């Protein structure tokens, strides 16, 4: 055994309360006190293990320092996958950290630029629920859950797949909870508190399994922490701070019957921390001796207030080694390396020690297969590391358990189906309010502002560091969504392979990410060139024909949209360069303004009228032939062949359409320049400004339309046809009803500026045209008002400041799909963008959030998107209720209710975008009922609705 104390691992003389070695063994984290805040530091492991590396100045010792905690950090713990680090502190917060591979170098705050962070770790989630200091955090074996305990006497179970959702709050301790440990397969979690008890909880229903008090009856005084530990075979649970015959012990609790007959004795003061080696061992066979079957055993390290450390093997009656006076103050935490041969110990005196064992001293570690067999014999096959899919099909053998399960399922169903939160159950409310997907944690940060009070009693809103909170906000919306940081397969340590394959299946791909993202743009482009990929759109999108980004989803929730748009738009742009267009679907939509205004900024005002005259959009060139896919479900494509010689040498153009194997064709007298189609109509634009429209069976629906100028872009959605001409005029017709929706409307008013281009065009299922421009703005044309309306702006400061996550009913609430979501390109949008800013005064936050939500409601209404209108209206109403805005809320209710008694002069419409207003009001009532201030409004609306129903 080797012992060393690397003096360079320190918190500048301040205490270190926690240490944890990364699963791949290359780094370790420490947590404790900083200068004015809590401090988390990530250190390089190789200078600890290798003396040469310690001397080498080119090998960094400190990898990253994080000072985000407002007060002392009590615990740091790596997830089993190694992807995340959780830290908990006296500021009542748990912060979840993830390595950011794409951030440039940074320096440690307050170090005058001398200390550089080698690795960049950003805070991806802040978990707020505890009302007191967080003392311990622990990841479950399969990283599905994160548990935290606090001096508020509770243990909180967080859903690690959907931070910051809370699955359960375990109440039962009557004293400060100071330690947590999971059993090796996640069937139980144990907690130890100052109330002289150790409690074991079931994870199946989060109820108390047993409470153990006898070994702690004699305990006097307290310890800073009570870090207990479960053996890797699941047979033993060992506590901190127990007493036997007035002597301090670490109590051994047997899994079988929770018996307390054994303990580790010898320490002179209270035991603060116990940590089992992750390996199960068997006796090492000596050379030449016959291999006798030996009983597997475990190894456990015990640290105490008496500044000494003891290491025990469960097959020996005495400790393997005892190191006295290892530190100047109490031992605070212990961490083993994953190979089971190294151990890091930290102390309140601000130093750490490393012990290196040999296999001769500890024994031969069992393989992962042997370890799994032990788990199966202890827990049964059904519970040996279950995935979520397996848990859902587990057979419940106990009728009492079945009752618990049914009750829990009912609660979950109630949470999902109820339109509003019940004001009674705090735990489930928190879970619903905070629910967000893991992919998007990871961007979500503020639930509410952090307030502290200065010495004179004034409130201070604590600013949050932009760099670490902001950088990853768009990480998951980039095309390269499957980055190395997502696919965690640690391979540096051999035993990790089996461990990782069983324990971290959840972390191998981002939950919720569409499968499409694994195809790179170049791969899609290559497939398209080979004509293998006909259509990459999801089935729930309304099929349109032209450029691949013009998609209008049905009212079915989907979280795809933006990512695929980016992939396909990129393909469009690449196709543009250097080769003739084969597929009209891939026609570029970069419509540029060729105007004198481009000359200089000074001349821009003078050249405005000239710019309007010169505005000219690109036109498609003639081709011999091209093919266009209209939709994949049903399978439908169009083939065009120009200059087909007929009788007498006359040149004709042939149009073919194939729908699910049924084919029709027709001929036209002019060359076809471009085509478009939907599941209802097919249209083609020919030379001489002619536009022809056919049914999906090939029947001509009306004589050729003469366009005012040559065609630039053609679109179809449902029975609507949109033509954008080279002179930048736009027309939309409903060919089934044979009415004009938009008549030769000019784009001049929106295409102002010297280099403005149209980057994306959309025609909604209600025939409303939308133009996405290169400056990030999107306009839709409102046929009833004959105006261009701004429906999206990528630089919208309201979207950055708005924070309405407290009004989201569930983690799926942001997954609202529709034309507005496609235009804005953010299905899970600014509900959590406020984390980017420093602190925003609450009044400003309210004003910006209200303005943003009102913009969203108005935009959805103008786009006639009923699904999105309902979504944003309910969100807006929820926000008004939460913030107490009665004046605006009354106005909404009044409009939705309408006149109770019929009058001939009434202008009130009973529906809005196809939704019944009074049905919407019924959905709002449970929301209004949450705020007691609005009980009068609630009663009024309810009574009026009852009168209307009785009529």
NUTI-236495 format. One record per residue (C-alpha): x, y negated, z. Coordinates in steps of 0.1 Angstrom, whole numbers, plus 5000, padded with zeros to 4 digits. Layout:
BEGIN
XYZ;...
***
This chain:
BEGIN
500050005000;501249654991;500049335008;500548984995;499148645002;499148414971;499448074986;498447904954;494948034958;493547764981;490847494984;493447224995;493247335031;489447365032;487747695042;487147965016;483848145025;483548384996;485548574970;484548814942;486548984915;485148984879;484049334867;486749344841;489449264867;491048974848;489748694871;488248624904;486048354919;486248174952;483647954969;483847724998;484447365009;485747094985;486746744992;483246584992;481246874979;481047244975;483647404954;483747714931;487047804915;487748074890;491348214892;493448424870;494048774884;497348864866;499548634887;498148814918;498849154904;502149084886;505048894902;506448814868;503148654858;503148454890;506548304882;505748244845;504647874842;502947944809;500448174825;497647964842;496748044877;493547834880;491047894851;488247664860;486947454889;483347364894;482247094918;478547074911;477347204944;476446904967;477547094998;479647385009;479447704989;478748015010;478748294984;479948364948;478948684930;479548804894;476748984876;477549354869;477949264832;480448994841;478548744819;477248534848;478448404881;475948304908;476848074936;474847964966;475447684991;474447455019;472647234993;469847494992;470647574956;471747884937;473647794905;474048044877;477147994856;478048124821;481248084802;480947824773;483347934746;482747634724;483547334747;486847154744;489447124772;488346934803;489946824835;489046884871;486846604884;488846374906;492246514896;493246204875;493546434845;496346644859;494446974864;493147114832;490347374831;491647664809;488147824807;484947624805;482047754827;478747574825;475747584849;472947744829;470347764856;469647594890;467447804912;465447594937;463147754963;464947784996;464347515022;467647575040;471347665033;471747965010;474048215028;474348515004;473448614968;473448964953;472849094917;470849424915;472749724899;471149674865;471249294866;467449274864;467149084896;469148834917;468448814954;469248524976;468948475014;468848165035;468748005069;465047945061;464548315072;463548435037;464948655010;463948544974;464048784945;464648604912;463848754878;467348754862;465848814828;463648504830;465248254853;463948074873;460948304877;460448434913;459248794916;458948804954;459748614986;460448865014;459248735047;459748915080;462948795096;462548545125;466148425123;468748305098;469248565070;472948595064;473648895042;472149105014;473049434997;471349654970;471450024971;473450174941;470350234919;468249934929;465550124948;466149924980;467549594991;468749545027;469049215046;470649125079;469748825100;470548645133;467248785147;469249095156;467649305129;468549475097;465649525073;465349755043;462849655015;461449864987;461949724952;458949904938;456449684957;458849444976;457349565009;459249645041;460550005043;462149985078;463449745104;466449845124;467049665157;468549905183;472249865173;471949485176;470149455209;473349375228;474649125202;475448785217;476548485198;476448445160;478748485130;478848255100;477948545077;476548905081;477749065049;476449425050;477149685023;475650005008;477850294999;478250384962;476750724967;473650574984;474050785016;475150505040;474250145047;476849975069;475949655089;477949375102;477949255138;476549545158;477449645194;478049985211;478950005248;479649625248;482149675219;481849515184;481149775157;479949805121;476850025124;476550315099;472850375090;472150705072;469850685042;468251005054;465750895080;467550565086;469450725115;471950515135;474250775151;477650665137;479650345136;483150195127;484750085160;487949915170;487549555162;487949315192;485449055179;482249065159;482349215124;481548955098;481849145065;481649505053;482449605017;482349955001;484750044974;482750084941;484350424935;483450764951;486550964958;487651334962;490851454978;493951444956;495151794946;498751854955;501052004928;500852384927;497952414952;494752584941;491952344933;489552384962;486252214959;486351914983;483451694995;483251354978;483751055002;483550685001;485950405012;484950095032;486749775042;485649595074;486549235083;486049065116;486248735136;489348885152;491248805119;491949165112;490949405084;490349785086;489950025057;488050355064;487450675045;484150845053;485951175055;488351055083;487450975119;490150705122;490750415099;493150465069;494850135077;494349835101;496049505095;496049275125;496148895124;495948885087;494748525088;494548235113;490748235113;487848475108;487548695077;484648565055;484448795025;485949105008;485949214971;487249534955;488549574920;486349794898;489050064896;488850084934;492550034941;492749664949;491049444975;490849064979;490048915013;489348555021;489248365054;487848055069;491447925072;491347865034;493648145022;493248485005;495148815008;495449104983;495949464992;497049714965;496450084972;497750384953;495650694943;497750904967;496350694996;492650684986;492250994965;490951074929;487950864918;484951064905;484051014869;480850814861;479151144851;479851294886;478750974903;475550984883;474851344894;475251234930;472750954924;470351204908;470651444938;470051154962;467250964945;465951214919;466351174881;463550924879;465350654898;468950694888;469450354872;466150294855;465750054827;462649834826;461150054799;461650364821;460250184851;457050114832;456450494826;457550614860;455050854876;453850744910;453451034933;452250874965;448550754966;449550474989;452150354964;449650374936;447450134956;450349894960;451149924923;447549854912;447449554935;450649424920;449549484884;446249304892;448249004905;450349004874;447249024852;445648744872;448748534867;448748594829;445048554823;444248264847;444247934828;445647764860;447547844891;445747944922;446447694950;446847964975;449748194968;453048004969;455248284957;453248364926;452748004919;456547944919;456948234896;454448104871;455547744873;459247824868;458948104843;461248074813;462948314791;466548424797;467648304762;466447974772;467547964808;470347904800;469147564789;466647504816;467847304845;465847064865;462647154883;462746824903;465246554912;467746624939;467246374968;469546304997;469446045024;472245805032;473245725068;470945425069;467945645058;467645525022;466845784995;469545864970;468846054938;471846274930;473246244895;474046574877;477146624855;476246584818;479046784804;478247104821;474447084819;474146954784;476547134762;474747454757;471247324751;471147414714;473347724716;470647974709;469147784680;472247794658;472448044631;475348224647;473148334676;475048654683;478248514695;480948704714;479648554746;476348734741;477649074733;479549164765;481449484762;484349464786;487049704774;490149604793;489649854821;488950214811;486350304838;484250004827;483050184796;480750434813;479750174839;478849914813;476850154791;474550244820;474449924840;474249644815;472049754787;469949444793;472749204786;473849344752;471549114732;469748804741;466148894750;463648724728;466048654699;464548754666;466349044649;466848824618;469548624635;471948904632;472048844595;474548574586;473648314560;476248464536;474748814541;471248684532;472648494503;474448804490;471249004493;469248744475;471748724447;471349104443;467549044445;467349284474;465849044499;462548944485;461148774516;462448724551;459348564566;457448714595;454048854587;452148604608;453348314586;450948194559;452648284527;453647994504;455548014473;458147754466;461247674487;461647924515;461347664543;457747574536;455947804559;452747754578;452047994606;448648114616;447548054651;449448354664;452248264689;455748314675;459048194687;460848234653;460547934630;463547714634;466347964633;465248124601;464547794585;468147704591;469448024576;467347994545;467847624540;471547694541;471047954514;469147704493;471947454495;474547714486;472547834456;472547484443;476247474435;477647594402;475147844389;471747834371;468647894392;467148244389;464548214415;462247924417;461747994454;465347874460;464947544443;466747274463;464647014480;467246754484;465346474467;467646174465;466945804459;468945674430;468645304436;470544974434;470044954471;472845204475;475444944465;475744744497;473944704530;473844324525;471944364492;469444604506;466644354514;466944184479;466944514461;463844654478;461544594448;464244724424;464645034446;460945104444;461145094406;464245314403;463045584427;463445904407;463346264420;465146554404;463146764379;463547144372;465447224339;464047474314;465047834317;464548144295;463048344324;462748344362;461048544389;459448424421;458248604452;454948464465;454448684496;455649004511;452349094527;450549144505;453449204481;453048954453;455448804428;455348604396;457448654365;457948374339;459348434304;459648134280;460048124242;458348454235;457948484197;454448564186;452848614152;453948354126;457048254146;455048054172;456848024205;454748104236;455448134273;454348444292;453248434329;452948774347;451748824383;452049144402;449949184434;450349514453;450949704420;448149544401;449449324373;447949064350;449548834324;448548534303;450248314278;450747934276;451747714246;454447514265;457547614283;456947684320;459347474342;458347584377;455747794394;454147844428;451548064443;449648174474;447348464482;444548264466;445948084436;448848074411;449847754394;452547664368;453947334357;454847314320;456547064297;454546774286;453446714322;450846994321;449747184353;447747504350;445947684378;444848054379;443048274404;445048574418;443348794392;444648574363;441448384356;441948014347;440247804373;440247464354;441647304322;445247194324;445846884346;447846604330;450346474356;451246104357;454946194354;457146514351;456946764379;459646764406;458247014432;455247244432;453647414462;450647634471;449047724504;445747894504;443547724478;445547394480;448047294453;450547014459;452446844431;455346604437;456446424406;459746274395;458345924401;457846024438;454046044437;452246314456;448946484448;447146764466;443946934453;441647194467;441147404435;438347624449;436147334459;437647124430;438246814450;441246584455;442746574490;445646334482;445546124451;448846014435;450245884468;453745724466;456645824487;458245484484;457145374519;458845664537;461945694514;463445354524;467245344527;470045394503;470745764509;467445904521;466546244509;463646494515;465146784533;462047004537;458447004524;455547164540;451947204529;449747314559;446847554556;444447254557;446147094527;448146824546;451546754531;454546704554;457846554544;460946614565;463546354557;467346364560;467346114589;465446364611;462046204608;459046384595;455846224581;452546384572;449946214549;446646164566;443946194539;441146044559;443145724568;445345724536;448445664558;451845824563;452045924600;455245994619;454846334635;458446414644;461746244651;464846434659;466346124676;463246064697;464345944731;460946034745;461646394738;464946374756;463546204787;460246394790;460046664817;456746844819;457947194830;455947164862;452847164840;453647484821;451247764830;453748044822;457048134807;455348184773;453747844774;456347694752;456047954725;453347774706;453647824669;452247614641;453147344616;454147104643;456547354658;458047424624;458447054617;460046974650;462147284649;461847354686;459447614698;460747574734;461347204734;461846914756;460147054787;463647094800;465646834781;465646594811;468446804825;470746624800;470446294816;471846154848;468946074871;465845904857;463645704880;460445894886;458245614872;460345614839;460145984838;456345974841;455945704814;458245884789;456546224796;453046074792;454045904759;455746224746;452746444754;450246194739;452446184707;452346564705;448546574710;448046314683;450446484659;448746824663;445346644656;446546474625;448046804612;444646964620;446547244638;443847364662;446047614681;448747344688;446147074696;444647294723;448047384736;449247024739;445946894752;445847144780;449547064788;448746694788;445746744811;447746954835;450446684837;447746414843;446346634871;449746704887;450746334886;447346204896;446345994865;442645984870;441845704846;443145884815;441846224827;438346084830;438545954794;439546294781;436746464801;434146204789;435046264752;435046644756;431646644775;429846394752;426346274758;424246504781;420946384766;420646374728;420246034711;419945964674;422545684675;425245894690;428645904672;429946194692;431246494673;430846824692;433946974676;437546874671;439847054646;437347344646;437347374684;434247324705;434947024728;432747154757;434547494756;437847294759;436447114789;435547444806;439247544802;440247214818;437947254849;440247504868;443147274861;441346974875;440347174905;443947214916;444246854927;441946774956;441946404946;439946504916;437146704933;434546434925;435446444887;435546824889;432046834904;430646584879;431946774849;430747104863;427246984871;426946824836;428047144819;425547344840;422747104829;423747154792;423947524796;420447544812;419047334782;
***
